[in-house]
């Protein structure tokens, strides 16, 4: 571990090494703790000792150590130093561990959200827990408590008004002019996608989705009884020729698409693709549903698709779950006035108001002084992880669907054909969660591909498994 840190300092990894030195220290120490190299109770070197060994500032080491404490990885004992935090007690009757459960097509959707610290989540869809600042969450809760704002009654049907106003200001900075009155808060982006489908379409209607695309959305729309047509993707976004032919043949009501740091490929629309897609949507009278949950992880995102759409021909969906805290489950949908009234009615029929306390927490966290730094650190760490993982995949002979510089995901294919179910099962037994490509296909395609989350994929356990060691 120490040699790795020295190498990172003396031999920068090109343009991808953008994470601050403090964050690099945090990531490497967290990896060592996760892998058991630093077991619970072990003492970290003193700040001064660590700084001297690696020829870096004591202030940098001190900041890194404080971040480890705030993220729950270590504890500080006055006069004694920093120690790896003890793991929580196990239940007397624990549930079966994920790596003892069988893998099937519903496994990722129904069981992957169960916490299992022993499982390496190489195929999951969120950031590692230690990347979030626990102390920031605690400060936000204390600030809300001091204000003594009421949260016992039902909230505003549209959601917490100050947060909707802040979202409107944020969208305006992204060249999207939406009134707070036309923004509806939801329990995560997945609920927003479901609301749009159920409000603007009926069972049996044809809907377009990305191919490959978001696995939860595919399952949800199938369950609702819609006819799904996948629009094939390239590394620059949808295949425009195939999209045009499919539009003429099927005449869909809605096109659900994820244009930026796409799940599962990591690719993004080019600006030329965005203009061409929106022109086709206008010609064929199809409404675009833009799922832009990964926008916070791109340092310079291009304008949303919705900014190119005619009035009433698009809806924009965003979320704070990935960037602030997945457990808060706060997303939103911004739309034209006519759509927003229908969406609000469906929201109240299907689940009443959303939890106002969660929305207050998001508002507090989003405006906190350290939130921008945390997001910048996450972006930098993901960029570095993208670079490193792509190098490893290329060296191992794997094919990559795209080579993104930012974001969480890579879609990769091994050099030789293998049984996807068998590989996924073997990985599970070795404590690794893989996400097979067929889960992201509406037509059972991508059988030889896997989605990888680069935030988890630097772990030697994964690479030893993939290398057949």
C-alpha positions, 0 to 999 in steps of 0.5 A: 500500500505504501509503495503504491502511494509513493508511486502515485506521487512520483509518477502521475498517471497522466491527465486522469490523475486529477483527484487531490492528493488527500483524496488519493490517500483516502481512496487507497486507505479505504481500499486497504480497509475494505480488503482487510489489509488494515483490519478493524482496530489497527492503528494508522501511522501518525500524521507526521510519520505518514507525511515524512514517509511519503514526503507530503504535507502534514496538512494533506495527511491530516485532511485525509485522516479527517475525511476517513473519520467523517466517512466512518472508516476510522475513529480518532482517539485523543492522545492515541491517534487514528484507528480502523473502525470496528465492524458493526455486530452481526445479527444473531439470526443474519439473513443469507449473504448475497454470495449464497443466493442464486443468480438469475435475471431478477437478482440484480433488481431484487437483491442487490440493494441488500447491504453485504460488506463482504461482497465486492460490488463491481457491477453496482450502480452507485458510489462506494459508501466511504465516498460520502461525507457522513459528518456533512449529513450529521451537520445537515440534520442538526441545522434542520433541527435548529430551524425547527421547521415542521415536517410532521404534516404532509408536505406540499404535493409538488414537493418542498418548495425551496428545493424546487426553486433551487432546482429551477435555478440550477436548470436555468444555468444549464439553459433549461427554463422551467418554473418551480411550479412545473417541477415535481419531486419524487422518490428517486429518478426511477419513480419519476420515470415510472410516473411519466410512463403511467401518465403519458402512455397506456398499456399496449402503447409502444415506447422507445428505450436505449439499447442497452439501457437502464435495467430498472426501467426495462423491468418497470415498463414491461411490468406495466404492459408497454411494448418496448422497442430498443434503440441501438446505441453507438459510442456517440449515442443512438444509431441515427439511421436505425432510430429514424427507421424505427420511428417510421415503423413503430410511431412511439409515444415516448422515447426514454433516453439517458444522454450523458454518461449513459447507463450501462455503457458510459458513453454520451451523446455528441452535440451533433447526435443530440441535435439530430435526435431532437430533429427526428423527435419533432418530425415524428411527434415523439416526446423525449423523456431525458434521464440525466441522473449522471449530470453531476459527475460530468465537469462540463456537461453539454446543454440538456436535450430538453433545451433543444425541444419544442414546448411540450415535447420533452420531460427532464428527470434528475436526481440527488441520490447518486451525488448526495446520498442514495438512501435519501431517494430524492429525484424530480421531473421537470416538464411543460405545464400541461404535463406537470398537472397530469404528473401531480395527479398521478403522484397523489393517486399512487403514493401521496406526498413525498417525505419532506424531511428527506427533501429538507436534507437534500436542500441543506446538503446541496447548499453546504460549503463542503458539497462542491468539494465532495462532488469535485473529489468524486468527479476526479476520483471517477476520472482516475478510476476510468483511466486505470480500469480502461488500461487494465481491460485493454491489457487483458484483451477485453473490448470496451463499448466506449472509452468515457473520461468521466462517470461510473460505468464501463461496458466491457466484453472478454476476449473469448466467448464465455457462459455469462451465467456461469461467470457471474455465478463463479464471481458471486461465489468468490465474493464479487457482484458482476452485472451481466449485459443481458440485464440491460437489454430489452431484447436479450442482447449483450449476452457477452458483455458486463457492466462495471462500476469503475469506483469499485473495479480497482480492487485486486480481487476483481482483477485476480478473478478476471485474470483467472488467478 
